[in-house]
Amino acid sequence: MVTPTEMIEAEMDNLLANIAEDRKLIIGDLLGIRNSILETLKEVDQILKDFGVDPNEKTTNKEEW
């Protein structure tokens, strides 16, 4: 027979396992988002270079429209 304490311990173990799995999934998703952003930034840099703009150059001159 299972005691109430054993039932609570089993439920707690299950919850902790679920939290650990959710954490892994969240971290994996965040890494995927990060990689996607980095790839997009590389594409934007290349587009800027194709237009003759150095994406790494700092500009302080702001022209009025």
Secondary structure, 3 states (H helix, E strand, C coil): CCCHHHHHHHHHHHHHHHHHHHHHHHHHHHHHHHHHHHHHHHHHHHHHHHCCCCCCCCCCCCCCC
